[in-house]
Amino acid sequence: MTLLLLALLPWFGATMVACLHADARRTAAWIAGVVALIGTALVLASAPAVFGGQVLRFGVPWVASLGLDFGFRMDGLAWLFALLITGIGALVVLYAAWYLDASDPAPRFYVYLLLFMGAMLGVVMASNLVLLAVFWELTSVSSFLLIGFWHGRADAREGARMALTVTGAGGLCLLAGVLLIGHIVGSTSLDVVLASGPTIRAHPMYETALVLVLLGAFTKSAQFPFHFWLPHAMAAPTPVSSYLHSATMVKAGVFLLARLYPALGGSAPWFWIVSLTGLATLLLGAYVAIFKHDSIFQSRYEPEASVK
């Protein structure tokens, strides 16, 4: 039941904050902060069992005709990312309580933040690939709302639309990939898939499934050539950028690669695609960091008079 409580806690918190008046800034911040802290405590409380080698599980029938369960599992990898999501989430809530302007609708901000937290926890703890893909798309939707929080600004609207388009399309590729993996293995259960690596890699459709899954990971993590959406997404409030683009959402692609490595990794296609994409992203990022000048983007962020 600990996993179920941890997975549902942000959604309950978002519902509570959504019922508040628009002026209830402190109450919204308190609720969001308490939710994040309770989530962190639940993750830390499960540490002894996880560190002892146990895989915590919870599941109930979801779509029985397809063999799908609505379930969660927590091993060492899921524990680490759940701690990042809840722990850094608590710090972001604390920072946002002082960051947001008095004119900003704080309850709406915290609703979006808690929705994103719940979606990310679902990604890292999902016990089957279809449920993982569902939560994966929910992170795209909630990040769209957060990036476009200042919707009166043209750059915020542009960044939100671009992020949703790129990561949402990648999510559809991921869904196609996990369905193909489920067809190869005969199950979308994560336990079964992770134990079926040789079967998957020997299948004629392995390369197709691999590319589809990697597209989902690369778009979410802003890897080359899908890196262009991330600078535009920085039009979001700073707490959003720190939580989504530095701490959690961009790390979802890294999590996906680590999670599915036993099933898809260890092959030549995996090595070359992942290595070359990472190298290209590294070199491009280094070039941009060294040679790009902020004055190129002044027209987007400064008043027209100052640009002239």
Backbone bond lengths (Angstrom), bond angles and torsions (degrees), N, CA, C in turn:
res aa  C-N    CA-C-N  psi(-1)  N-CA   C-N-CA  omega(-1)  CA-C   N-CA-C  phi
1 M - - - 1.468 - - 1.529 112.34 -
2 T 1.345 116.51 -21.12 1.460 119.02 178.63 1.517 110.97 -61.11
3 L 1.337 116.81 -42.16 1.457 120.57 -179.90 1.523 111.30 -64.89
4 L 1.323 116.90 -40.73 1.464 120.00 179.08 1.524 110.42 -64.26
5 L 1.327 116.83 -43.46 1.462 120.65 179.21 1.520 110.46 -62.96
6 L 1.338 116.94 -43.09 1.452 120.79 179.36 1.527 111.50 -63.62
7 A 1.328 116.81 -40.22 1.465 120.72 -177.93 1.525 112.15 -71.07
8 L 1.332 117.57 -35.83 1.464 120.97 -175.38 1.521 113.68 -91.33
9 L 1.327 117.55 -17.31 1.460 121.48 -175.07 1.528 113.18 -55.68
10 P 1.336 120.25 -48.36 1.477 118.71 179.44 1.520 113.49 -62.33
11 W 1.336 117.71 -33.56 1.459 120.56 179.91 1.521 110.64 -69.16
12 F 1.340 117.69 -39.12 1.462 120.72 175.02 1.528 110.21 -64.72
13 G 1.334 116.10 -42.40 1.452 119.67 178.80 1.517 111.86 -62.03
14 A 1.338 117.25 -41.60 1.469 120.71 178.62 1.519 110.86 -62.94
15 T 1.330 116.70 -38.29 1.471 120.46 178.40 1.524 111.10 -64.13
16 M 1.330 115.86 -42.04 1.467 119.97 179.41 1.526 110.95 -64.34
17 V 1.322 117.07 -44.83 1.466 120.35 -178.72 1.528 110.32 -66.40
18 A 1.339 116.95 -35.95 1.461 120.36 -179.58 1.525 112.04 -63.88
19 C 1.306 117.05 -23.17 1.465 120.47 179.93 1.522 112.78 -84.90
20 L 1.335 117.77 -4.77 1.459 120.88 -178.06 1.523 111.06 -81.29
21 H 1.318 114.66 159.62 1.464 120.57 173.90 1.521 109.24 -70.97
22 A 1.309 116.65 155.05 1.463 121.21 -176.75 1.523 112.51 -62.56
23 D 1.344 117.96 -22.29 1.460 120.86 -179.11 1.528 113.14 -90.19
24 A 1.319 117.48 -1.92 1.468 120.34 -176.22 1.536 110.43 -82.88
25 R 1.323 115.03 65.52 1.462 120.40 -174.81 1.524 111.78 -67.57
26 R 1.315 116.32 -50.20 1.464 119.76 -176.35 1.530 111.50 -66.04
27 T 1.323 116.12 -41.14 1.463 119.30 179.87 1.527 110.54 -62.90
28 A 1.328 117.04 -43.09 1.463 120.89 178.55 1.515 111.09 -61.60
29 A 1.341 116.49 -43.21 1.466 120.36 179.42 1.523 110.90 -64.87
30 W 1.328 116.83 -41.08 1.461 120.37 178.91 1.525 111.32 -62.42
31 I 1.316 116.45 -46.36 1.470 119.33 -179.62 1.527 110.85 -61.34
32 A 1.338 116.08 -47.28 1.462 119.34 -179.68 1.526 111.14 -62.71
33 G 1.340 116.07 -41.34 1.464 119.25 179.34 1.515 112.68 -65.69
34 V 1.325 117.34 -41.87 1.466 120.64 179.30 1.532 110.53 -65.20
35 V 1.337 116.85 -40.44 1.466 120.40 177.78 1.524 110.22 -60.00
36 A 1.329 116.89 -46.46 1.464 120.08 -179.60 1.524 111.61 -64.64
37 L 1.330 117.03 -40.28 1.463 119.93 -179.57 1.525 111.67 -69.16
38 I 1.337 117.14 -39.95 1.465 119.26 176.60 1.527 110.18 -63.94
39 G 1.346 116.14 -40.77 1.455 119.34 176.59 1.518 111.86 -60.44
40 T 1.326 116.80 -43.30 1.466 120.41 177.32 1.524 110.91 -61.29
41 A 1.343 116.83 -42.37 1.468 120.41 179.15 1.527 111.30 -63.31
42 L 1.326 117.23 -39.51 1.458 120.11 178.65 1.534 111.47 -65.18
43 V 1.329 115.77 -39.49 1.466 119.24 177.83 1.528 110.22 -64.51
44 L 1.325 116.55 -45.77 1.459 120.12 -179.66 1.531 111.29 -65.44
45 A 1.334 116.98 -34.23 1.464 120.14 179.64 1.525 111.87 -66.29
46 S 1.334 116.98 -26.04 1.463 120.12 179.35 1.522 112.80 -86.62
47 A 1.325 117.15 -2.23 1.465 120.80 -176.42 1.530 113.27 -60.13
48 P 1.337 120.13 -45.76 1.468 118.24 -178.52 1.522 113.49 -57.51
49 A 1.320 117.29 -41.93 1.465 120.03 179.83 1.527 110.91 -68.08
50 V 1.326 116.67 -43.74 1.466 119.73 -178.90 1.521 110.73 -66.98
51 F 1.338 117.03 -43.83 1.453 120.06 179.31 1.522 111.56 -66.52
52 G 1.325 116.15 -22.34 1.464 120.40 176.66 1.515 113.64 -80.82
53 G 1.324 117.35 0.89 1.459 121.52 176.82 1.507 114.96 97.81
54 Q 1.329 117.93 2.06 1.456 120.09 179.58 1.536 110.53 -79.96
55 V 1.327 115.20 151.92 1.455 122.24 170.87 1.523 106.71 -112.44
56 L 1.322 116.54 108.75 1.456 120.98 -177.98 1.519 109.23 -74.72
57 R 1.338 116.37 140.03 1.463 120.59 -175.72 1.522 111.15 -139.34
58 F 1.323 114.46 147.51 1.463 122.69 169.71 1.513 106.97 -147.27
59 G 1.346 116.86 137.27 1.448 119.10 179.87 1.520 112.17 -160.12
60 V 1.331 115.46 145.29 1.460 122.45 172.85 1.525 106.98 -134.23
61 P 1.328 118.27 152.53 1.475 119.96 179.31 1.519 111.36 -57.87
62 W 1.328 116.22 138.58 1.457 122.55 -179.01 1.533 109.05 -117.80
63 V 1.308 117.37 -74.30 1.469 121.91 174.11 1.528 105.76 -118.41
64 A 1.338 115.31 87.60 1.451 120.28 -172.27 1.525 112.45 -61.35
65 S 1.329 117.04 -33.18 1.461 119.99 -178.25 1.524 112.07 -64.98
66 L 1.332 116.82 -24.58 1.466 120.92 178.86 1.519 112.11 -104.71
67 G 1.329 115.79 4.21 1.456 119.22 -179.91 1.516 114.05 72.27
68 L 1.339 117.83 25.42 1.457 121.76 -178.10 1.519 110.09 -99.46
69 D 1.316 116.07 137.18 1.455 122.90 174.34 1.520 109.31 -115.29
70 F 1.337 115.56 147.20 1.460 120.15 169.50 1.516 105.72 -88.87
71 G 1.316 114.65 95.37 1.456 118.19 -171.62 1.512 112.86 -142.94
72 F 1.324 114.40 161.77 1.453 122.05 179.59 1.520 109.27 -131.19
73 R 1.308 115.57 150.16 1.462 122.13 176.33 1.517 108.42 -138.97
74 M 1.327 115.33 147.36 1.456 119.07 178.70 1.517 109.58 -133.54
75 D 1.328 114.90 113.70 1.453 121.32 170.34 1.523 107.17 -112.09
76 G 1.319 117.39 -165.67 1.454 120.30 -176.91 1.521 113.06 -62.15
77 L 1.332 117.36 -40.89 1.464 120.72 -179.66 1.527 110.74 -65.69
78 A 1.321 117.09 -47.20 1.465 120.23 179.00 1.523 110.69 -63.55
79 W 1.337 117.48 -37.09 1.467 121.08 179.58 1.527 110.73 -61.89
80 L 1.334 116.61 -45.59 1.460 120.43 -179.20 1.521 111.44 -60.76
81 F 1.324 117.43 -46.49 1.457 119.99 -177.98 1.523 111.28 -72.19
82 A 1.330 118.20 -33.46 1.464 119.91 176.56 1.523 110.43 -64.84
83 L 1.326 116.89 -36.18 1.465 120.02 177.13 1.523 110.93 -66.99
84 L 1.333 117.43 -39.49 1.464 120.42 175.55 1.529 111.20 -61.38
85 I 1.323 115.94 -44.63 1.464 120.82 -175.92 1.521 111.35 -64.84
86 T 1.311 117.12 -47.09 1.468 120.20 -177.07 1.527 112.19 -80.01
87 G 1.324 117.20 -42.73 1.466 120.23 -177.77 1.517 112.26 -66.11
88 I 1.332 117.14 -50.79 1.459 119.65 177.93 1.521 110.20 -68.14
89 G 1.337 116.68 -32.00 1.459 119.48 176.00 1.519 111.92 -59.70
90 A 1.336 117.13 -39.85 1.464 120.06 178.05 1.523 110.96 -63.82
91 L 1.333 117.34 -40.59 1.460 120.59 179.03 1.530 111.29 -67.24
92 V 1.327 116.78 -38.28 1.462 120.48 179.38 1.532 110.56 -66.01
93 V 1.328 117.00 -40.54 1.462 120.26 177.10 1.526 110.17 -60.81
94 L 1.328 116.23 -42.98 1.468 120.39 178.65 1.526 111.02 -61.34
95 Y 1.321 116.00 -44.42 1.467 120.22 179.98 1.527 111.19 -66.39
96 A 1.338 116.48 -42.22 1.460 120.58 -177.27 1.520 111.91 -65.06
97 A 1.336 117.58 -28.42 1.461 120.23 -179.45 1.522 111.38 -60.79
98 W 1.348 117.36 -30.35 1.460 121.51 178.07 1.530 112.25 -100.98
99 Y 1.320 116.74 -16.93 1.462 119.74 -175.83 1.526 112.22 -80.12
100 L 1.320 117.16 -44.28 1.458 120.58 -172.98 1.523 111.26 -64.11
101 D 1.312 114.85 139.93 1.456 120.94 178.47 1.528 109.90 -73.32
102 A 1.318 115.17 158.31 1.474 119.68 -179.53 1.518 111.94 -61.58
103 S 1.327 117.16 -25.72 1.461 120.23 -179.62 1.532 113.01 -83.70
104 D 1.324 117.55 -11.25 1.461 120.64 179.69 1.527 110.42 -77.18
105 P 1.342 117.56 138.86 1.472 120.56 177.26 1.528 110.30 -76.19
106 A 1.319 116.16 87.86 1.462 121.33 -173.71 1.528 113.56 -59.36
107 P 1.349 119.84 -43.42 1.468 117.98 179.43 1.527 112.83 -57.50
108 R 1.320 117.03 -40.46 1.469 119.10 178.23 1.521 111.16 -62.89
109 F 1.327 116.88 -39.07 1.460 120.72 177.88 1.529 110.74 -60.32
110 Y 1.326 116.97 -45.73 1.462 120.25 -177.13 1.531 111.88 -71.59
111 V 1.323 116.86 -30.07 1.463 119.16 173.86 1.524 109.97 -61.19
112 Y 1.334 116.72 -49.14 1.459 120.78 179.64 1.529 110.87 -62.11
113 L 1.336 116.23 -40.30 1.467 120.14 -178.27 1.530 110.77 -64.91
114 L 1.322 117.35 -42.51 1.463 120.53 -179.84 1.532 111.10 -70.11
115 L 1.336 116.90 -35.31 1.458 119.27 175.27 1.526 110.58 -61.80
116 F 1.319 116.34 -42.20 1.461 119.70 178.18 1.526 110.78 -65.52
117 M 1.315 117.31 -41.10 1.459 120.59 178.66 1.529 110.62 -60.51
118 G 1.326 116.94 -43.91 1.456 120.33 178.70 1.515 112.34 -64.14
119 A 1.348 116.75 -39.74 1.462 120.12 178.70 1.522 111.23 -65.24
120 M 1.330 117.38 -41.48 1.462 120.30 179.76 1.521 111.64 -66.66
121 L 1.322 117.18 -40.48 1.467 119.39 176.62 1.525 110.44 -62.68
122 G 1.334 117.01 -36.79 1.453 120.03 176.52 1.519 112.14 -63.62
123 V 1.337 116.72 -38.51 1.472 120.07 179.05 1.527 110.83 -62.03
124 V 1.315 116.84 -47.69 1.469 119.05 -172.85 1.524 112.75 -78.48
125 M 1.349 117.44 -21.39 1.456 118.97 -177.04 1.527 114.23 -108.95
126 A 1.325 119.03 -0.79 1.467 120.97 -178.07 1.521 110.55 -60.03
127 S 1.322 115.77 139.00 1.464 120.23 -177.06 1.521 112.63 -95.77
128 N 1.341 117.62 -5.84 1.460 119.69 174.46 1.517 109.28 -139.98
129 L 1.308 116.29 157.18 1.456 121.25 -170.73 1.525 112.82 -69.56
130 V 1.319 117.90 -32.56 1.461 119.75 179.57 1.531 109.89 -66.73
131 L 1.316 116.55 -44.00 1.465 119.70 177.66 1.525 110.30 -63.59
132 L 1.314 117.62 -38.36 1.463 121.17 175.89 1.523 110.68 -59.18
133 A 1.336 117.07 -43.64 1.467 120.66 180.00 1.529 111.25 -65.84
134 V 1.331 117.42 -35.33 1.467 120.41 177.98 1.528 110.30 -63.87
135 F 1.330 116.53 -49.27 1.460 119.92 178.81 1.527 110.97 -65.57
136 W 1.319 116.22 -32.71 1.461 120.65 177.89 1.532 110.73 -58.42
137 E 1.320 116.59 -45.00 1.455 120.02 178.34 1.525 111.76 -70.08
138 L 1.321 117.08 -31.29 1.461 119.41 176.68 1.526 111.37 -65.68
139 T 1.328 117.59 -31.90 1.469 118.72 174.36 1.525 110.74 -65.08
140 S 1.323 117.28 -35.87 1.467 120.44 178.13 1.525 111.04 -65.96
141 V 1.338 116.34 -42.36 1.469 120.33 -179.41 1.533 110.56 -66.69
142 S 1.336 117.19 -47.21 1.464 119.96 -178.60 1.528 111.39 -67.87
143 S 1.331 117.73 -34.62 1.468 119.19 176.48 1.523 110.82 -68.10
144 F 1.326 117.24 -34.03 1.469 120.95 174.63 1.527 110.50 -58.79
145 L 1.319 116.59 -43.31 1.461 120.61 179.74 1.528 111.33 -67.15
146 L 1.330 116.71 -38.00 1.458 120.03 -178.90 1.528 111.97 -72.59
147 I 1.331 116.50 -43.12 1.466 119.51 -179.74 1.522 110.43 -64.64
148 G 1.324 117.12 -36.78 1.456 121.16 178.65 1.513 113.57 -91.01
149 F 1.327 117.90 21.96 1.472 120.93 -177.00 1.518 111.31 -57.15
150 W 1.340 116.64 -44.53 1.463 119.89 174.46 1.529 108.30 -86.67
151 H 1.312 116.15 70.73 1.465 120.26 -170.33 1.525 113.13 -71.22
152 G 1.317 117.42 -8.54 1.446 119.53 175.55 1.515 113.34 -75.46
153 R 1.329 116.64 -12.93 1.459 121.68 179.37 1.522 110.17 -95.90
154 A 1.321 114.99 134.11 1.467 119.95 -178.16 1.519 111.62 -64.64
155 D 1.352 117.87 -37.05 1.454 119.71 -178.34 1.529 111.34 -69.37
156 A 1.341 117.66 -31.60 1.462 120.76 177.15 1.525 110.63 -68.40
157 R 1.323 116.64 -42.49 1.467 120.00 178.20 1.529 110.48 -64.51
158 E 1.314 115.91 -42.08 1.463 119.68 179.74 1.521 111.24 -64.51
159 G 1.332 116.86 -44.90 1.456 120.38 179.82 1.522 112.31 -63.72
160 A 1.341 116.70 -39.63 1.457 120.44 179.89 1.521 111.38 -65.64
161 R 1.336 116.58 -44.56 1.462 119.90 179.39 1.529 111.14 -64.28
162 M 1.324 116.63 -40.96 1.456 119.79 -178.96 1.525 110.83 -65.84
163 A 1.337 117.09 -44.15 1.460 120.69 179.46 1.525 111.31 -62.06
164 L 1.335 116.95 -43.49 1.457 120.31 -179.95 1.521 111.22 -65.51
165 T 1.333 117.04 -40.73 1.460 120.14 -178.73 1.526 111.26 -63.59
166 V 1.324 116.32 -47.87 1.468 120.07 -175.70 1.526 111.07 -71.23
167 T 1.331 116.83 -51.88 1.471 119.18 -176.70 1.526 111.35 -72.01
168 G 1.343 117.23 -32.62 1.462 119.33 176.63 1.517 111.98 -66.16
169 A 1.336 116.84 -41.88 1.467 120.08 176.31 1.517 110.66 -63.82
170 G 1.325 116.53 -40.75 1.466 119.23 176.01 1.512 112.26 -62.82
171 G 1.333 116.15 -35.87 1.459 119.62 177.11 1.518 112.76 -64.13
172 L 1.328 117.04 -36.23 1.460 120.47 176.58 1.534 110.31 -66.62
173 C 1.330 116.23 -38.55 1.476 119.36 174.86 1.524 110.37 -62.35
174 L 1.333 116.36 -42.17 1.463 119.93 178.09 1.517 111.30 -61.36
175 L 1.334 117.01 -43.03 1.468 120.05 178.69 1.519 110.75 -60.27
176 A 1.330 116.77 -44.14 1.471 119.41 177.66 1.520 110.53 -62.25
177 G 1.330 116.44 -38.84 1.457 119.44 179.89 1.513 113.01 -66.08
178 V 1.343 117.87 -43.06 1.464 119.24 -178.58 1.527 111.12 -71.09
179 L 1.332 116.95 -31.94 1.464 118.72 175.20 1.529 110.57 -66.12
180 L 1.329 116.31 -37.47 1.457 120.07 177.28 1.525 110.73 -67.51
181 I 1.313 116.98 -40.24 1.466 120.25 175.92 1.519 110.10 -62.59
182 G 1.337 116.52 -42.45 1.461 119.57 177.59 1.518 111.96 -61.04
183 H 1.340 116.49 -37.20 1.473 120.02 176.94 1.526 111.11 -66.07
184 I 1.321 117.22 -40.08 1.470 121.06 -179.69 1.524 110.81 -66.62
185 V 1.331 115.72 -45.51 1.469 120.28 -174.49 1.520 111.79 -83.85
186 G 1.341 116.31 -30.93 1.455 119.77 -174.41 1.507 113.08 93.56
187 S 1.346 117.31 6.33 1.461 122.28 -179.96 1.521 108.26 -162.15
188 T 1.329 115.29 148.19 1.464 119.70 173.62 1.520 111.71 -102.49
189 S 1.335 117.68 5.72 1.456 120.67 176.17 1.519 109.65 -61.56
190 L 1.313 116.42 132.07 1.453 120.24 -176.43 1.526 111.03 -63.05
191 D 1.320 117.57 -37.73 1.467 120.07 178.72 1.524 110.94 -60.87
192 V 1.331 116.30 -43.12 1.462 120.36 -179.49 1.520 110.78 -68.57
193 V 1.322 116.78 -43.53 1.470 120.98 -178.08 1.522 110.74 -63.32
194 L 1.318 117.94 -45.08 1.466 120.67 -178.40 1.519 112.25 -65.58
195 A 1.323 116.77 -25.77 1.467 120.47 178.86 1.517 112.68 -88.73
196 S 1.329 117.47 -1.00 1.470 120.90 -173.93 1.526 112.17 -113.77
197 G 1.315 116.95 28.18 1.456 120.44 -178.63 1.524 114.15 -54.98
198 P 1.336 119.76 -50.90 1.468 119.88 179.79 1.524 113.13 -59.50
199 T 1.329 116.87 -38.01 1.464 120.12 178.81 1.526 111.23 -64.99
200 I 1.333 116.70 -42.57 1.459 120.50 -179.00 1.523 110.77 -66.62
201 R 1.328 116.64 -46.15 1.464 120.27 -176.35 1.523 113.07 -68.68
202 A 1.333 116.57 -22.12 1.458 120.09 179.18 1.523 112.68 -88.39
203 H 1.325 117.34 -7.41 1.463 120.88 -176.22 1.529 110.72 -79.88
204 P 1.338 118.39 145.27 1.476 120.49 179.47 1.540 113.58 -61.47
205 M 1.330 117.44 -25.08 1.455 120.37 -178.88 1.532 112.47 -92.54
206 Y 1.318 117.17 11.65 1.467 120.29 -177.07 1.525 111.68 -60.39
207 E 1.329 117.61 -48.01 1.467 120.28 -177.36 1.520 111.66 -61.66
208 T 1.330 116.96 -38.56 1.462 120.12 178.54 1.523 111.22 -64.24
209 A 1.333 116.50 -46.66 1.459 120.27 178.62 1.526 110.69 -62.85
210 L 1.334 116.76 -39.91 1.459 120.71 -179.92 1.525 111.31 -61.93
211 V 1.321 117.27 -47.77 1.461 120.84 -178.80 1.531 110.79 -62.60
212 L 1.316 118.20 -41.35 1.460 121.25 -179.93 1.530 111.35 -63.37
213 V 1.324 116.04 -43.66 1.468 119.35 178.84 1.524 110.64 -66.27
214 L 1.326 116.85 -42.44 1.461 119.77 -179.47 1.527 111.51 -65.80
215 L 1.328 118.11 -32.98 1.458 120.15 175.38 1.527 110.77 -61.30
216 G 1.328 116.17 -40.78 1.456 119.22 176.12 1.519 111.98 -61.74
217 A 1.336 116.70 -43.15 1.463 120.48 -179.70 1.518 112.06 -68.80
218 F 1.322 117.39 -43.55 1.461 120.95 -176.28 1.524 112.27 -67.77
219 T 1.333 117.35 -39.39 1.462 119.00 179.38 1.522 111.04 -67.21
220 K 1.326 116.70 -40.46 1.464 119.57 -179.20 1.529 111.42 -68.06
221 S 1.320 117.63 -36.15 1.461 121.62 -177.76 1.518 113.11 -92.21
222 A 1.333 117.36 7.97 1.465 122.26 176.60 1.524 111.91 56.85
223 Q 1.336 116.31 43.51 1.455 120.96 175.85 1.530 110.08 -83.59
224 F 1.310 116.33 153.87 1.460 121.26 177.16 1.528 109.49 -59.14
225 P 1.326 119.35 134.37 1.470 129.46 6.24 1.524 113.96 -97.23
226 F 1.324 117.42 24.35 1.469 121.08 -177.93 1.529 111.31 -105.32
227 H 1.327 116.41 21.62 1.453 121.42 -174.68 1.524 113.62 -76.81
228 F 1.327 117.25 -17.01 1.466 120.96 -167.20 1.512 113.68 -67.69
229 W 1.362 118.45 -21.25 1.458 118.73 -176.64 1.525 112.46 -76.10
230 L 1.327 116.95 -25.01 1.462 119.52 -172.16 1.530 113.56 -67.18
231 P 1.353 120.70 -45.81 1.472 117.90 177.16 1.523 113.48 -59.23
232 H 1.325 117.35 -36.64 1.464 120.29 178.74 1.528 111.28 -67.41
233 A 1.338 116.30 -31.51 1.466 119.87 -179.73 1.519 112.46 -70.96
234 M 1.329 117.57 -13.73 1.462 120.48 178.61 1.521 112.51 -71.61
235 A 1.328 117.99 -1.35 1.462 120.61 172.39 1.520 111.47 -69.89
236 A 1.316 117.50 -8.75 1.463 121.97 178.54 1.524 110.27 -70.67
237 P 1.333 118.51 162.93 1.466 120.64 173.33 1.528 110.88 -55.65
238 T 1.307 116.76 149.32 1.470 121.26 -176.12 1.528 112.94 -55.73
239 P 1.343 121.10 -41.54 1.468 118.59 177.00 1.524 112.95 -58.94
240 V 1.328 116.99 -33.49 1.462 120.43 177.74 1.528 110.34 -66.60
241 S 1.329 115.90 -45.95 1.459 119.38 179.91 1.519 111.27 -62.60
242 S 1.323 117.22 -39.90 1.460 119.83 -179.12 1.517 111.51 -68.10
243 Y 1.315 117.28 -35.54 1.468 120.56 -176.98 1.521 111.65 -82.74
244 L 1.331 116.55 -49.54 1.468 120.07 -175.20 1.514 111.88 -77.67
245 H 1.328 116.35 -52.01 1.453 119.84 -165.58 1.522 113.27 -91.93
246 S 1.316 117.63 -13.41 1.458 119.85 177.82 1.524 112.76 -111.62
247 A 1.326 116.99 -37.47 1.459 119.76 -169.00 1.524 115.01 -105.12
248 T 1.317 118.52 -34.87 1.469 117.42 -167.34 1.520 114.40 -129.63
249 M 1.342 118.72 -66.17 1.461 119.07 -168.09 1.527 112.35 -62.48
250 V 1.322 116.91 -44.87 1.455 119.10 179.25 1.532 110.32 -65.46
251 K 1.338 116.42 -26.57 1.467 120.09 176.27 1.526 112.02 -74.20
252 A 1.334 117.56 -13.36 1.462 119.64 -179.84 1.520 111.11 -61.79
253 G 1.328 117.38 -36.30 1.458 119.76 176.40 1.509 111.70 -64.02
254 V 1.340 116.60 -40.16 1.468 120.93 176.83 1.529 109.75 -63.49
255 F 1.334 115.65 -42.95 1.465 119.28 178.10 1.525 111.12 -59.66
256 L 1.333 116.85 -43.89 1.460 120.14 -177.73 1.525 111.38 -61.93
257 L 1.332 116.46 -41.91 1.463 119.62 178.24 1.530 110.90 -63.02
258 A 1.331 115.97 -43.09 1.461 119.12 179.76 1.531 111.56 -68.09
259 R 1.326 116.57 -39.47 1.458 120.81 -178.35 1.520 112.10 -64.26
260 L 1.339 116.67 -43.43 1.458 120.24 -174.52 1.524 113.48 -96.07
261 Y 1.324 117.68 5.93 1.468 118.78 179.49 1.532 112.46 -58.97
262 P 1.337 120.02 -42.26 1.471 118.02 178.40 1.519 113.81 -60.38
263 A 1.330 117.33 -26.82 1.459 120.77 -178.43 1.525 112.53 -91.62
264 L 1.331 117.15 -38.40 1.458 120.54 -172.37 1.521 113.91 -112.90
265 G 1.324 117.72 -19.15 1.456 121.37 -173.69 1.520 113.14 -83.30
266 G 1.327 113.79 179.03 1.457 119.96 177.40 1.510 114.91 81.17
267 S 1.330 117.61 12.74 1.466 121.65 -179.98 1.521 109.29 -117.48
268 A 1.337 115.62 163.85 1.464 119.97 178.58 1.529 112.73 -62.72
269 P 1.343 119.53 -45.07 1.477 118.46 177.68 1.526 112.74 -58.54
270 W 1.333 116.64 -42.59 1.471 119.81 178.08 1.526 109.63 -59.88
271 F 1.323 117.21 -49.15 1.464 120.84 -176.20 1.522 111.59 -59.41
272 W 1.315 117.20 -49.13 1.454 119.88 -174.17 1.525 112.42 -71.96
273 I 1.328 117.43 -41.66 1.473 119.40 -178.99 1.519 110.56 -66.58
274 V 1.334 117.17 -49.17 1.458 120.59 -177.57 1.529 110.84 -67.27
275 S 1.322 117.53 -43.55 1.462 120.83 -177.25 1.527 111.59 -66.13
276 L 1.325 117.44 -47.00 1.462 119.79 -177.98 1.523 111.74 -68.77
277 T 1.329 117.22 -37.26 1.463 119.80 177.11 1.522 110.47 -64.99
278 G 1.326 116.42 -44.95 1.461 119.58 177.84 1.517 112.36 -62.82
279 L 1.340 117.19 -40.64 1.456 120.81 179.25 1.527 111.36 -65.13
280 A 1.331 116.86 -43.35 1.458 120.34 178.77 1.530 110.81 -62.48
281 T 1.328 116.89 -40.94 1.462 120.80 178.39 1.516 110.93 -65.20
282 L 1.329 116.57 -41.21 1.463 121.18 179.10 1.527 111.25 -61.28
283 L 1.319 116.06 -48.54 1.466 119.86 -177.58 1.524 111.53 -67.13
284 L 1.331 116.98 -42.23 1.460 120.07 178.80 1.524 110.64 -64.18
285 G 1.343 116.32 -43.84 1.457 119.34 178.82 1.517 112.36 -62.17
286 A 1.338 116.55 -39.19 1.462 120.02 177.91 1.528 111.02 -65.26
287 Y 1.323 116.45 -42.79 1.469 120.25 179.62 1.530 110.86 -62.07
288 V 1.319 115.71 -47.62 1.464 119.53 -179.00 1.526 110.52 -62.56
289 A 1.338 117.16 -41.63 1.464 120.73 -178.56 1.523 111.66 -63.81
290 I 1.332 117.14 -33.45 1.462 120.34 -176.11 1.526 112.23 -86.13
291 F 1.321 117.42 -42.49 1.460 120.34 -167.54 1.533 114.54 -107.00
292 K 1.335 117.70 -15.45 1.462 118.79 -178.87 1.526 109.42 -77.51
293 H 1.318 116.02 139.51 1.460 120.36 -179.40 1.515 109.37 -116.21
294 D 1.327 115.54 139.50 1.461 119.81 -175.39 1.514 112.80 -63.44
295 S 1.320 117.94 -22.72 1.465 119.80 -177.62 1.514 111.92 -62.54
296 I 1.344 116.59 -22.26 1.455 120.26 178.23 1.520 110.46 -62.26
297 F 1.340 116.31 -30.03 1.457 120.68 -174.97 1.529 112.59 -104.35
298 Q 1.334 117.17 8.94 1.457 118.37 -176.83 1.514 112.23 -62.47
299 S 1.329 116.88 -33.95 1.465 119.35 -177.77 1.510 112.53 -63.84
300 R 1.335 116.95 -20.03 1.466 120.15 -179.99 1.511 111.52 -84.15
301 Y 1.336 118.38 -27.48 1.450 120.45 -169.30 1.534 113.98 -116.86
302 E 1.348 117.98 -14.69 1.445 119.15 -177.90 1.531 109.95 -106.95
303 P 1.317 117.42 154.31 1.465 120.78 176.49 1.519 111.08 -59.30
304 E 1.313 115.13 151.54 1.469 120.08 -175.47 1.519 111.17 -59.36
305 A 1.301 117.93 -36.88 1.460 120.92 -177.16 1.519 111.88 -63.64
306 S 1.342 116.69 -40.25 1.447 120.33 -178.19 1.511 111.18 -69.96
307 V 1.338 117.26 -30.77 1.454 120.09 178.67 1.521 110.20 -67.32
308 K 1.329 115.65 -40.01 1.461 119.56 178.70 1.528 110.09 -66.16
